[in-house]
Amino acid sequence: MKDFVFRNGWRAILSMSIVGVVVVAAIIGLGLFSTNFDQAAGLAIFTAGQIVLSIIILCIMRGLQILNPADFTLKGKAKGFLLAWLCVVGFLGNAIMQFIGLQGYLVAPDPFHLIIVILHPFIGTGFFEEVLVRGLMLLVLLKVFEQTKKGMMNAVIISSVIFGLAHLANLTHTGALPVVAQVIFASTMGIFFAALYLRTKTLIIPIIVHGFVNLTTQIGGAFIDVSAMSQPYENSGEDMGMVIVMLVVGIIHLVIGLVLMRKVTPNRVVESESCA
């Protein structure tokens, strides 16, 4: 497998694209299966499935000899969170506005559901997507595209675009316009998360920041009386408003990511000796 993946850039891109398609198919299947249970239990099952997929991805990384234990430590790197202060403030503000907008629909949450909603963005989606995209995909592409500034940027952009395109899977239950916005948003946020990874040299920081971003957009779900709400986006004006917000937020984080990348030196390839 190593000989095929690392032979040239096109094979690396093809390999990572295939991995992306397989993983997306697994996530879709997992999501469909979890709908057979109530909201809390379904989310717990979905989170457990993401953890299992994360372990499989880590095993693949080990087989490719790009798994570096240093990527999973915060020792001496905690100050890296300061690079994401604007992201944290922005999405915290989003959560506050979300709760203000939900006045009249809020109820006391089920404790189990609340715990799962809080844990899922970090140990589920945040960990799973960062290990897959910034761990496996980005490191494979970095190793193949050599350690030049241009090669490094190509690896970041390609892995982020693959990450964004994976959100096309949401077409199974969402309209085309919001999904296109999600693809662009995820791609731009992917560049931001990649910049955090390369600047801090640990996956823990993008995992936690990614988890926080997801938490602020999902936490309201634990406090909503869904039966009392009408459809949240039943007219095109509301859809367009959501799309505009996502695009603006994505562009802001794209700019921040590119600024952060300016200070990254092209020396991030994990050597095989570190994985032995």
C-alpha positions, -999 to +999 in steps of 0.1 A: +000+000+000+028+024+008+045+020-025+012+029-044+002+058-021+036+075-021+047+069-057+035+102-070+011+131-064-017+118-085-017+084-068-017+101-034-046+123-043-065+093-058-058+072-027-070+099-003-101+105-025-110+068-024-105+068+014-128+099+015-155+082-005-154+050+016-155+070+048-184+091+036-203+060+026-196+045+061-208+078+078-240+078+057-247+042+066-240+049+102-263+080+101-291+060+086-287+032+112-287+057+141-321+071+129-337+038+142-332+051+177-343+081+197-324+113+194-300+108+223-293+071+217-289+077+180-263+104+186-245+082+210-244+053+185-232+077+158-204+090+181-193+055+189-192+047+152-170+078+146-146+066+173-143+032+157-136+048+123-110+070+139-092+040+153-092+024+118-077+056+104-050+057+130-042+021+121-039+031+084-016+060+094+006+036+114+007+013+084+019+042+062+043+052+089+030+087+093+015+083+128+035+105+152+027+104+189+037+141+192+006+149+173-015+139+203+002+159+230-002+195+243+031+196+261+046+230+255+020+238+228-010+250+247-003+286+237-013+276+202-049+280+213-043+318+211-041+315+173-077+306+173-090+333+196-111+350+169-127+317+159-136+309+195-151+344+201-170+343+169-186+309+173-193+316+210-212+347+199-231+325+174-241+301+202-254+331+223-274+344+194-288+310+187-301+307+222-316+342+220-334+332+188-347+301+204-365+319+232-400+303+236-388+269+223-363+261+251-370+233+275-350+216+303-327+191+285-326+154+291-293+149+311-281+119+289-289+138+257-270+169+270-239+149+279-239+132+245-244+166+227-214+180+246-191+151+241-200+143+204-183+173+188-150+166+206-146+128+208-168+121+177-167+146+149-138+168+160-114+139+166-126+118+136-125+146+110-091+160+122-075+125+123-088+118+088-082+151+071-054+169+089-038+136+101-040+110+073-048+130+042-027+161+048+004+141+060+002+118+030+000+147+006+028+166+024+051+136+021+044+133-016+044+169-026+078+174-010+086+201+015+086+232-006+063+261+003+043+256-029+040+218-022+029+225+013+002+248+002-009+223-025-013+196+002-033+219+025-056+231-003-062+196-018-069+180+016-092+208+025-111+206-008-116+168-003-129+176+032-153+201+017-165+179-011-173+151+014-201+174+026-219+167-007-232+136+012-256+160+029-276+162-004-294+131+009-313+152+034-307+189+026-313+212-004-286+220-030-280+256-020-272+250+017-250+220+007-230+241-017-225+266+011-214+238+034-188+225+009-173+260+006-175+266+043-159+233+052-131+238+026-122+272+040-124+260+076-102+231+065-075+255+055-078+272+089-076+239+108-046+228+087-029+261+095-035+255+132-020+220+129+011+231+110+017+261+132+013+242+165+026+208+154-001+189+173-036+176+162-050+183+197-055+220+191-074+217+158-094+188+173-105+209+203-112+240+182-131+220+156-151+204+184-158+238+200-171+251+166-194+221+162-205+224+198-216+260+194-237+251+164-253+220+179-257+227+216-291+243+211-305+210+199-304+197+234-326+225+247-352+227+219-388+214+220-388+203+184-425+196+184-432+232+191-412+245+161-422+251+125-396+242+098-366+264+105-358+272+069-391+270+051-385+300+028-357+309+004-349+341+023-339+322+054-319+297+033-301+326+016-294+343+049-278+311+062-258+307+030-245+343+032-234+339+069-216+306+061-198+321+032-187+352+052-175+332+081-157+308+058-139+336+040-128+352+073-113+319+084-097+313+050-079+347+053-069+339+089-056+304+078-036+319+049-020+345+073-011+318+098+004+297+070+028+325+061+050+316+091+049+278+086+082+264+073+079+234+049+093+208+073+062+191+087+066+156+071+066+129+097+096+106+093+091+069+094+115+066+123+091+085+146+065+058+140+085+027+147 
